[in-house]
Amino acid sequence: MTDPAPSVSILTLARGREAHLRHVIAGLARQTHQPHEMIIAVMQDAPYTDLPDTDFPIRQIHIVDDELPLARARNAAGAAAQGDVLVFLDVDCIPHPELVADYAAHTGKGDGLTMGEVLYLPAGATGPGWTAETFDAVAVRHSDRQGPPESDRKRCEDYRCFWSLTFAMHRDDWAASGGFDERFRGYGGEDTDFGRTLQEKGIPIWWIRGARSYHQHHAHCMPPIHHIASILRNTEIFAAKWGHRTMEHWLHGFRMMGLIENGPDGLRQLREPGPEDFALCEQRSDMPYAATGPVIRLLEDRERRIAGTEDTRTMAERHAEMTRLQAELLTPGRRIAAE
């Protein structure tokens, strides 16, 4: 006699993006393995209304803050969940029909954290009549993210690769992790901190083949210049815990743009981003995703044009120089209490 399939709770954080949320629910309604429930951690004053009908219950819990309370919202959703397997799925990620079944098959007690595949959709892909097949025909992989493993799963050896867009844990492993650190408020750093916590606790992180989701197109900036204040604060909180900062790729981009400086008293914002900065970093309608790497390369090329020099470095040399410059930003200049 085989064991019954585990029950799965879908946990989604949402502020605004009602159309995105409706697509996520529609995708969940098409699952081959129906979820036990969906919990929406609502990060706004008003609950969502007139959501699509489903065969599984949808519960909304309120987690309201002036800033995005991502860590607190994930913890609250996890505490409210009743399923054996907790699947955290961002509000802009439409699940493939096999996502719940795939996560249920790969995420047992003691398995740690599993991360499924993500493909990025172009603008207009979620028009009437969308299906997983129409998405697969147009979606692309992120150039800076690891693709699915050749085998069913592969151990992720670098906690910095943890990706909070879509992941799953057995409820017992989630309890053992202690959840997200709620001192991280606003955008940035709370997921890297969680990955580091798992590493320290010996809880493994896995890439798995399948559990696919489709990231819906929306305006975004990379590096995220619209979240500088919280990123600067959160990277110092990370440094207080672990002895070094994080998000150095973004910080390097901010510094190249003249938005921040790194001094003896820590990171300091020099100015607010302007129209030229947003034009450089914003995701255009013809881009399925925004990425920091191309922006940094444009900034490097601009610096050399201004200096009137030619870049004769190899790609390996350019990468080594960028790594060195980013490493300079890892050392904290001041300390924030870790308690």
C-alpha positions, 0 to 999 in steps of 0.5 A: 500500500503506497503512502497517500500524496502529501497535502500542499499549502500554497502561500502567496504574498501580495500587494496590489497586482490583482490581475497577476493574482488572478492568473496565479489562482487560475493556474492553481485551479488547473493543477493535476494535484490540487492544493489543500489550500491557498493562503494569501498574505495580504500586504495592503489595507483591503482584502482582495475581492471577487477572486476566481472560484476554486475547489480548494479554500483561499484564505487571506491574512493581513500583514500591513506595514509602511514598507514591504513586510516580506519576511513577516508575511512569509512567516505568518503564511507559514504559521497559518498553513495546514498542509504537509508541504508548504509551497511559497509562490510569488504573486507574479508566478503562474504555476505549470499544471504539474507544479504542485505534484512536482513539489509534493514528490520532491519535498518530504520531511528531511529533504530541506528546501526545493526550488523549481524552474522559472521561465520569464514571459514577454509582455502580453503573454497572459492574454485570453486563452493562455495555457502552459503550452502557449507560455512554453512557446514564448517564455525564456530562462533568466541569463543570470539564473541556473537552469534545471538540473539534468537529473531530478534534483541537484544540490545547491552548494551556494546559499546565495542562489536561494531564490524566493520566487518559488520554493517548497519545504516540508512543514517540519523542515520549515519549523526547524529553519526558524523562518525568515528574520523579521528585522529585514523590512522592505525589499532585499536581503531577507531571502539571502539571509534565509539561505545562509541560515539554512546553510548554518543549520545544515538544511540542504537546498536543492534545484529540482527538475519540474515544478515550473512557474512562469514569471509574469511581465511587469515593470521593474528595475535592475539594479532595484534603484527604487528600493535603495533605502531598504537595501542599504539598511538590510545589507547592514543588518545582514553584516551584523549577523554574518560579518559581511554585507550582501547584495554586492552586485546591486551595491556595485551598480548603485555606486557606479551610478553615483547613487551611494558611497562606501565610507568609514561610517558605512554605506550612504545614499548620495542622491535620489535616482532620476529619470536618466537612472530609471531609463537605464535600469527599467525593464522595457516592454520588449524585455522578458526580465531586467538584469543588473549585469547588462546595466553594469556593462553599459556603465563600464562602457560609458566610463571608458567613453568619458575617459577616452580609453578603449577596453582591451580586457578579456571577459575573464579580466572584466569579470575579475575586476568586477568581482574585486570592486564588488568585494570592496562593498562586502566589508561593513563600515559600521555595525547594527545590533544583531540582537 
